[in-house]
Structures are given as C-alpha cells and as structure tokens.
Amino acid sequence: MAEGEFSALGAKTAVCYLRYRGEDVVAVLDSSKHGQTAGHVLGFGGEIPIVSSVSEALELDPKVAVVGIAPRGGQLDTTLRKPITESIEAGLDVVSGLHTFLADDVELVEAAKKSGSRFWDVRYVPETKLVASGRGCETGAKTVLVTGTDCNVGKMTATVELFHEAERRGMNVSWAATGQTGIMLRERGLCIDRVIADFIGGAAEELVNFEGAGKDLVIVEGQGSLVHPGYAGVTLGLMFGVAPDCMVLAHQAGRDHVRRYDDVAMPPVADLVRLHETVMAPVKKSPVVAVALNTADLDTASAEDAVSRLRKETGLPVSDPVRSRGSAILDAIMESLS
Amino acid sequence: MAEGEFSALGAKTAVCYLRYRGEDVVAVLDSSKHGQTAGHVLGFGGEIPIVSSVSEALELDPKVAVVGIAPRGGQLDTTLRKPITESIEAGLDVVSGLHTFLADDVELVEAAKKSGSRFWDVRYVPETKLVASGRGCETGAKTVLVTGTDCNVGKMTATVELFHEAERRGMNVSWAATGQTGIMLRERGLCIDRVIADFIGGAAEELVNFEGAGKDLVIVEGQGSLVHPGYAGVTLGLMFGVAPDCMVLAHQAGRDHVRRYDDVAMPPVADLVRLHETVMAPVKKSPVVAVALNTADLDTASAEDAVSRLRKETGLPVSDPVRSRGSAILDAIMESLS
C-alpha cells in the first residue's frame, strides 16, 4: 500500500520490500500509477501489477496488506486509513510501521474482530529500562554500524546488501534491523526510534547481543543522521549502544541538504566521516571504513563519476552497494577487522 | 526521602530541593544519618532534622513526601517502596521522579485510594509526535543551553543560579526544566529523557517555545552528556531541539571518568568545548561561552585553583555558579548575545 507515493525514491518501505521480498508480493497499491508494473516504475519487481484499490488487489488473493509508506511523524492519515480499513474488512492481516499503532485504534480493532484480521505493529517495542554499558556486543562477534548522512539515503539497503554478500562468502554473519522496513524484511528487530530516550543505547546493546549470539559478525542498520535536526538523538544513542568495531557511512549522491530541512546544508562527506569518528571516540575508537553511496537516481556514467569524486574527497573506498552488491565495502570492513 | 544516600554529592534531588526550596522542607529521611541536621551534612539547610522513618517525620506535620534519590534506571526498589508506602498510608501526597510511575503500581494506587494521597509522577510526559524543525525557539527570546560533560555535574544548579542572577538584574527571563529535579523545583517542565526517541528534539522545541513566550531570554537545563554511553542520545536530541544561541558547559572539577563508566575517560574540557560546537554547527552556530565548574567538594583555595587552571586550558570564562552566584557566566552569555 503506497498510495500516491510509489516511485524509486519514495515509498521506501514498499520499494525495499519489493527489492528483497519481491517474490512475496502480488500487487502494489497506488491509484496514481494504476495499470503500470513495479518493474516499469522501479527497474525491478518485474510484472507485479500496480492496482488502484484494495478490492482490485483482492482478485490476486493476497494474505497480508503491508503499509508501504512512512508519513512524517508516522501518523495514520486519511490516505492510509481507507485502504487499511478495506484490507481489514476483507480479512487480510495488516503489517504497519507507523508510530500510531493499529492495535490502539478502536475502529480498526473492532473491524478486525469481525473479520479475523491480525495486526503486526512493527514499531511496537517491549518496555525496556536498560541503560547502555558502553561495551556494545559482548558475544565475541565483531560489529559494523551502517550509519548515514541523512534519512532515506540507503542505510538499510546497504546493510542488507552487505549481509547478502557476507553470506555469499560463507561467513557466519547476522544483521540487526532497527527500523520499520528492516524489521518487516528481517521479521525481527527493534524499532530504536520508538524506545524511551534514556534507553536508546541500552536497547541497541540488547539487540546487538541478541544478533551476535554464535556469530562472527553483526551488521547493524543505522538510523537518522548525526546532523538531522529531528532524529540525531536516535543516531547517537544507537552509535554508543552498538559501540561498533567500525562504521560504514551511507550517503546519497547529490544530497546537498538534510531532507525536508532546507536550512540545514549537508556538510562535505569527508567532514562527516571525521565527525562520526570524533563523536564515537570517547566511547570507542571506531573508524569509518567505507562510504556506501546511493546512486539510484543516476545513470551508470554519472554514478561512476560520483563514486570516483567521493573517493578522492574522502580517501576511502566508496561504492554503491546495490550496483556492486556490497563487495568493495565488505572488503574494507574485513580489512579493518582483521 | 533520601534513605542511605543523603550527602553533598549524593541524593541529587533531595540536595537541590533543600538548596532552592529549603523553606518548604520539614525533615530529611535517611536513617544512616539519623539525628544530624541538613546544615551539618550539606553546609546549608540549617536545622532541618534528619529522621530515620516516615513515622518520625509525621510528628513535624509534612504534607508531601518527595522521592529525593534517583536510582540508576529509575526503578522503584525496596528501599524506596517502604517509605513511599508509609507516606501514602499516612495520607501524604507523593512526588516522584522515578521512571517507574507510582500511578502504575497497583499496590500504591490501592493504598492511595484508602488514604486520599495524590501522586505527581514528574517524569510522566504527555504523548507528543512532533519532529523538531531545527529552528529552536521562535518567540523572539534568545536561548542558552546549559549542557554538561557528564551526569550529575551541576547543569540544573547552574541553570537555576543563572536564572536567579538574571532575575536579580531585572531581566525578563525564564528557564526550562528538563529533568525530574528541575521539574519539581519549577513545578513545570518536560522530562526530556522520557520522550520517545524520535521526538526528543520536537519535545525540546515545544518546551523552549512555551518558556520563551513573552520573554527575552530562556535558560535551558541540559541533560546527560555528549560522551555518556547511555544518555548521549538525549543530550544531542535536546541540543538540536533547543538550537540554542549559545551554550554553557557544566563540569565537575576532578571528574576524570564518566560516572559509573570506568572505561570511559573524560576528554579534556577544552576538547569537549570544541566537540559541542562542532556537533551543533550543522544545525546552528552556537558557541560555548563559559564553563560552569562544580567545585562543591573542594575547599576555597582548591576551588580557585581548579577554576584558574580550567580558564587557562579552555581560554573561556570559568566560574562555580554556586560560589559566584552565576554572575561571571551570565556576563559571558550576555556578551555573546549582544
């Protein structure tokens, strides 16, 4: 369900779900692109049809309706309420990453009682009152945090690509999902931005210790950005809770302002590399070992050009983890950890 | 109620309450110091007696029992449950800054129903889903954030001293309470470390806009520390939400590690000054204009020596806001804002 927002750079949850769990998808809902296919809009997703209503989707026999967009602040707005209600009335289970929980909405709960629908509010976090120790993962696993210069630059995508590449290399690896889309894909995780502020670090520490059990490496999905006016607290709390052995910095080529904050210019990426290392240092010496550059909206030549320029600027390995399947970045991680 | 912890450097809430609202206090509860006076233990608080039980305190006709200690993680432990229960049974109202709410405790609620006691859980925060704009206070008031190098270094004390000094100078000033003790003293405010992580900045922004209405200056109590493994997310979220015009850095003389984190060495204060300015810069150019040095556990000569050494190290005005009543620090703030 990506009403009005289905595009390569919008509807993040829907797009990532299609990228990594596309085999589970029977239809995308966006009446503004009705009749097109996912493949046509995204360049992947093949013949999965885009439908204009839940009733049209029902002909394809779905079992689950996934909320594929993430409105600012995570509210349940009218655009979303209609297809969610229709899905529930049709007996579909509903997965939602909204801050507003479906399970707290009296109308939706009543409708679900009648139809037998179940809800998974992926942002729901169990109450935790653990303050971070600063020691991060203590299972023996090494940890990498994929942090980013902004929201929606590809932290989760880089994390998943690195995980898949590590699996292809036969490594004993796990990944920790910390945001709504990642949790849906992973079918577990902890929505770190939903934790009470005092316990962000403690929750992150619990998560890496869970994912680190019996593993050699845990790749942790970062959240927000150290320069994001709204979400930087989440970012730093997660950094200190994970206390990673090294970091990868995700960035989108051409992003010159923090998204939705025209007043906040994006500092040069090289400065942001130093900022992350400087801020992290009092708790843990953790180098940024590579930049994961999102070039999704560039053609091949422009993408190569952007990668090469950022390599020069930062002196680090730079690579688009989708185009390169995470290979060069994982090399940099393994070299740093060895 | 400061059972087992009443001293100049412990029982922070009790000590601050005595310092700034001592005229409202009839007794301090700490059986380990039974028979002594607040003045004897703290150097202020005069003849206020230290009692060993709630029943002993009742002879002095109290109306309200204040939880004066803040156990790590804010839990309601057995040491606290006993005097709280006795207070409720005696019909006292109870004020608590614990993370665990009295109003959520079935036993305590039942007892209060019988006796008529009322609870004020000062950490309770109304649900907010506001993401920070990055613009901070927009009422026309200037803002100063009193941030710190660690927990329990004197951020709240510095804030209150600066507020009192500004009032003595006839300024049109307010202060924003962001932690449990400050909120008790101010009788309003917002417990920023209790907000859901995504909304730390938004809540801080709301608070400064509330306190800034009709004022020329708002002094904001900081929380945690940028180098605190557990609480740094709160600190940074508050910094970006307030987007202050300038900052004061609170520090305790001799603090060479983050409290309760023996592995985390305190960086030099001069480095921390730079760190705050560097981290703040992408959202707002905000200089650290002075250091508020807590010298509570030093004699006068040692205190003067510590102040003078830190002045040399940082090149900034340094002053103990309690000994100097905030005067030199307020001068530095006003010079920066002019």
Interface residues (C-beta under 8 A of the other chain):
Chain A: R72 G73 G74 Q75 H99 T100 K129 L130 V131 A132 S133 G134 R135 I192 D193 R194 V195 I196 A197 D198 I200 G201 G202 L226 V227 H228 P229 G230 Y231 A232 G233 V234 T235 L236 G237 L238 F240 G241 A243 V258 Y261 D263 V264 A265 P267 L275 T278 V279 P282 V283
Chain B: R72 G73 G74 Q75 H99 T100 K129 L130 V131 A132 S133 G134 R135 I192 D193 R194 V195 I196 A197 D198 I200 G201 G202 L226 V227 H228 P229 G230 Y231 A232 G233 V234 T235 L236 G237 L238 F240 G241 A243 V258 Y261 D263 V264 A265 P267 L275 T278 V279 P282 V283
